[in-house]
Structures are given as structure tokens and as C-alpha cells.
Amino acid sequence: MLQHPQIDPVAISLGPLKIHWYGLTYLVGFLAAWWLGKLRARKPGSPITEEQMGDVIFYLALGVILGGRFGYVVFYNFDAFLADPLWLFRVWEGGMAFHGGLLGVIAAMWWYGRKVGCGFWRLADFVAPLVPIGLGAGRIGNFINGELWGKPTDVAWGMVFRTAPDSLARHPSQLYQFALEGVALFVILWWFSAKPRPRMAVSGLFLLAYGVFRFMVEFVRQPDPQLGYLAFDWLTMGQVLSFPMIVAGATLMFIAYRRNES
């Protein structure tokens, strides 16, 4: 049994200014995406130039933050919003959802792709391999905050989180998600996109792989207390939202290779 290190969530404190580790993980994700995007933009056939990467990251950041917040409110805590609508804007109290962020990013890519004339799918295939580092960094932020822990377990690496309502050893599900959604997904997408693929194939693989990874981890992750299990004493909101990603990803890859358009 391991003890959670209980790291101070505030990384830097300068008087009234407090910079949290979780915010820094977002910064790491955006900077990594910007740097990797500039590398990808140098390749022949890139839908955007190196100079446009700053604009791309700006639009993606807006999509992540706005979509992530709205997604958390709608999917996970709509009752709290109805009771106090201004809670939507108190982002410092926590509450971001990946699936909402994904919808925000999709909207941002559609808008920017239309603006510069490169097309949505070409831009989506370009952006998809840049995302996992940010996802992985975010899960490290969850781990530092001692939030989103897993179910009680007796495995040797079970961890006691002081933020949990008990002293039981739990799955460090944040680290599982870091390994799968961050490391494994990055390796898979970076390798897959290193060679020319049919249009929509890279985007499809992102949706499929993330959906499968998230669906799996939800079996050992503690469901959100305000929702609990939605059905069968095991189905979580994360699985409900991830299943359409699996179907959509598989469908996109099937269509992509059937059409075989670059």
C-alpha cells in the first residue's frame, strides 16, 4: 500500500498571486502542441504553415477551456448550475470535462479550418497527434491535486489518498490514464501519422483509441459522487460519453480507407 505524496497544489505563490500545478499542466500541453505542430508543419503537404501554429493553438486553447467547462456543467453537474448559474464562471473552484473539451476543439478546428481554407479533416488529422501530451499532463495535474482517484483495491500499488472520504487503498487511476491517454496514445498516433494516411484516418484512430482507453479505465475509476453509476452498477458517465467516440472512430477509419483520399 502506497501513500499519496500530498503535493501542494499551488506551485508558485507570490503574495495574492497563486499559480497552481494544474494550470501549469495546461501550459505544458499547449506549449508541447505548439512545438510539435511546428515540426509537423515543416513536412510536405501540411495544411498549415509554421507561422500559423500560434493561431491554431489560440483557437484550440479556447475550445479546450470553454468546451471543457461547459461540458463539465452539462454532463456532470447540471443541477449545481441550475441552483447557482454563476457557478459556471467560477472555474477556479474546479470542474473540466474532456468530452466537453473535445467538442470545443472540434468547433475551433471547424472555425479555423474554414477561416484559412484548409478544410476541417485535414486540420483535424494534423492536430490529433498533438493532443495526447496535454491529456497526459492534465492527468498528472489530477494526481497532484489528489482528485479523480480510483476504486478501493488490494493490488500492491494501491494508494491511500488523503482527499478520499476513507483510508482505503485505491487504484491511482490518474496514473493509468496518464500512461494510456498520454504516453500510449501519443506513441500510437505519432507513429501512425508519420506516413501518409487517408484523410480522416488519423482523426478516427484518435477517437477510437482514446474511447477504448477511457472506457477501460472507468472500470477502476471512482464515479463522480453526484452521479454514481448510471446503470448495471458499473456504467459511468465517462463510458457513456466514450462509447460514441469508439463507434465514430471506427466508422471514420472504415470510411477513410474505403475512400482512400489523401
C-alpha positions in Angstrom: 0.0 0.0 0.0 1.4 3.4 -1.0 0.6 6.9 0.3 -0.3 9.7 -2.0 2.6 12.3 -1.7 0.1 15.1 -0.9 1.8 17.7 -3.1 0.8 21.3 -2.5 -1.5 22.1 -5.5 -0.1 25.6 -5.5 3.2 25.5 -7.4 4.2 29.2 -7.1 2.8 31.7 -4.6 3.7 35.4 -4.9 1.5 37.3 -2.5 -2.1 37.2 -3.7 -0.9 35.5 -7.0 -1.1 31.8 -6.8 -0.1 29.6 -9.7 -1.5 26.0 -9.5 0.2 22.9 -10.8 -3.0 22.1 -12.7 -2.8 25.3 -14.6 0.9 24.7 -15.4 0.0 21.3 -16.8 -2.4 23.1 -19.3 0.5 25.4 -20.2 2.8 22.4 -20.8 0.2 20.8 -23.0 -0.3 23.9 -25.2 3.4 24.5 -25.5 4.1 20.9 -26.4 1.4 21.0 -29.0 2.8 24.3 -30.4 6.3 22.9 -30.7 5.3 19.5 -32.2 2.9 21.3 -34.5 5.8 23.4 -35.9 7.7 20.3 -36.6 4.8 18.7 -38.4 4.1 21.9 -40.3 7.5 21.6 -42.0 6.5 18.4 -43.7 5.3 18.5 -47.3 1.5 18.6 -47.6 1.0 20.2 -44.2 -2.4 22.0 -44.1 -0.9 25.0 -42.2 2.4 26.8 -42.0 4.8 27.1 -39.0 3.7 30.8 -38.7 0.1 29.7 -38.3 0.7 27.4 -35.4 0.3 30.2 -32.9 -3.2 31.0 -34.2 -4.0 27.3 -34.2 -3.0 26.9 -30.5 -5.0 30.0 -29.6 -8.2 28.6 -31.1 -7.6 25.2 -29.6 -7.0 26.7 -26.2 -10.3 28.5 -26.4 -12.0 25.3 -27.4 -10.5 23.3 -24.6 -11.2 25.8 -21.8 -14.7 26.8 -22.9 -15.8 23.4 -24.1 -14.2 21.7 -21.1 -16.1 23.9 -18.6 -19.4 23.8 -20.4 -19.0 20.0 -20.8 -18.5 19.5 -17.1 -21.5 21.6 -16.2 -23.8 19.9 -18.7 -22.6 16.3 -18.4 -21.5 16.1 -14.7 -23.0 18.8 -12.6 -26.0 20.4 -14.3 -28.0 20.5 -11.0 -25.3 22.7 -9.4 -25.6 25.1 -12.4 -29.4 25.3 -12.1 -29.1 26.0 -8.4 -26.4 28.7 -9.0 -25.9 29.7 -12.6 -22.9 31.9 -11.8 -21.1 28.8 -10.7 -20.4 28.2 -14.4 -17.9 31.1 -14.4 -16.1 30.2 -11.1 -13.6 28.0 -12.9 -11.1 28.3 -10.0 -13.4 26.0 -8.0 -12.6 23.2 -10.4 -14.6 21.3 -13.0 -13.4 20.5 -16.5 -14.5 17.6 -18.7 -12.5 16.0 -21.5 -15.5 15.2 -23.7 -16.7 18.8 -23.5 -13.2 20.0 -24.3 -13.2 17.7 -27.3 -16.4 19.2 -28.6 -14.9 22.7 -28.1 -11.8 21.7 -30.0 -13.9 20.3 -32.9 -15.7 23.6 -33.1 -12.5 25.5 -33.0 -10.9 23.4 -35.8 -14.0 23.8 -37.9 -13.9 27.5 -37.5 -10.2 27.9 -38.1 -10.2 25.4 -41.0 -12.9 27.4 -42.7 -11.1 30.7 -42.0 -7.8 29.7 -43.6 -9.4 27.4 -46.2 -7.5 24.2 -45.3 -10.6 22.1 -44.6 -11.7 20.5 -41.3 -10.5 16.9 -41.8 -7.0 17.9 -43.0 -6.6 20.2 -39.9 -8.1 17.5 -37.6 -5.7 14.9 -38.8 -2.8 17.4 -38.3 -3.9 18.3 -34.8 -4.8 14.8 -33.4 -1.2 13.6 -32.7 -0.5 16.9 -30.8 -3.2 16.3 -28.2 -2.1 13.4 -26.0 0.8 15.2 -24.3 -1.7 17.7 -23.0 -4.0 14.9 -21.9 -1.2 13.2 -20.1 -0.1 16.4 -18.4 -3.6 17.0 -17.3 -3.8 13.6 -15.6 -0.6 14.4 -13.7 -2.3 17.6 -12.5 -5.2 15.4 -11.3 -2.8 13.2 -9.4 -1.0 16.2 -7.8 -4.4 17.5 -6.7 -5.3 14.1 -5.3 -8.6 14.1 -7.3 -10.3 11.6 -9.6 -8.9 8.6 -7.7 -9.9 5.0 -8.4 -11.9 2.4 -6.6 -10.7 0.6 -3.5 -8.3 -2.2 -4.3 -5.9 -4.7 -2.8 -3.2 -4.5 -5.5 0.3 -3.9 -4.3 0.4 -0.4 -5.9 -2.9 0.7 -4.3 -2.6 4.2 -2.9 -4.2 6.0 0.0 -5.5 9.4 -1.0 -6.0 11.8 1.9 -8.6 13.6 -0.1 -10.7 10.5 -0.3 -13.5 10.0 2.3 -11.8 7.0 3.8 -8.4 5.4 4.4 -8.7 2.7 1.8 -6.1 1.9 -0.7 -7.3 2.9 -4.2 -6.3 2.5 -7.8 -4.2 5.5 -8.8 -6.4 5.8 -11.9 -5.0 9.2 -12.8 -1.6 7.5 -13.5 -3.4 4.8 -15.5 -4.9 7.5 -17.6 -1.6 9.3 -17.9 0.0 6.1 -19.2 -2.8 5.3 -21.7 -4.3 8.6 -22.8 -0.9 10.4 -22.6 2.0 8.1 -23.3 0.4 5.2 -25.3 -1.9 7.4 -27.3 0.9 9.8 -28.3 3.2 6.9 -29.4 0.4 5.3 -31.4 -0.7 8.5 -33.2 2.8 9.8 -33.8 3.8 6.5 -35.3 0.6 6.2 -37.4 0.8 9.8 -38.7 4.5 9.5 -39.6 3.4 8.1 -43.0 0.7 9.4 -45.4 -2.7 8.1 -44.4 -6.1 8.5 -46.0 -8.0 11.6 -44.9 -9.9 11.1 -41.6 -7.8 8.1 -40.6 -5.7 9.8 -38.0 -8.7 11.5 -36.5 -10.6 8.2 -36.5 -7.7 6.4 -34.7 -7.6 9.2 -32.1 -11.3 8.8 -31.3 -11.2 5.0 -31.3 -8.0 4.7 -29.2 -9.0 7.3 -26.6 -12.5 5.9 -26.4 -11.2 2.4 -25.7 -8.6 3.6 -23.2 -11.1 5.8 -21.3 -13.8 3.1 -21.3 -11.4 0.6 -19.8 -10.1 2.9 -17.0 -13.6 3.8 -16.0 -14.0 0.2 -14.6 -11.4 1.0 -11.9 -12.1 4.8 -11.5 -14.4 6.0 -8.8 -17.5 7.5 -10.5 -18.4 11.1 -9.7 -20.3 11.2 -6.4 -23.1 13.4 -7.7 -23.8 10.9 -10.5 -22.7 7.5 -9.3 -23.3 4.6 -11.6 -25.8 5.3 -14.3 -26.8 1.6 -14.9 -25.9 -2.0 -14.1 -23.8 -1.0 -11.0 -20.9 -0.3 -13.3 -21.8 2.0 -16.2 -20.4 5.5 -15.7 -20.9 8.8 -17.5 -17.4 8.6 -18.8 -18.2 5.3 -20.5 -21.5 6.7 -21.9 -19.6 9.6 -23.4 -16.7 7.4 -24.7 -18.7 4.8 -26.4 -19.8 7.2 -29.2 -16.2 8.0 -29.7 -15.3 4.4 -30.3 -18.1 4.0 -32.8 -17.3 7.3 -34.5 -13.6 6.5 -34.6 -14.1 3.0 -36.1 -16.6 4.4 -38.7 -14.2 7.2 -39.7 -11.3 4.8 -40.2 -13.6 2.4 -42.3 -14.7 5.3 -44.5 -11.2 6.7 -44.8 -9.7 3.5 -46.1 -12.7 2.8 -48.3 -12.4 6.2 -50.0 -8.6 6.3 -49.7 -8.4 10.0 -50.2 -5.3 11.9 -49.1 
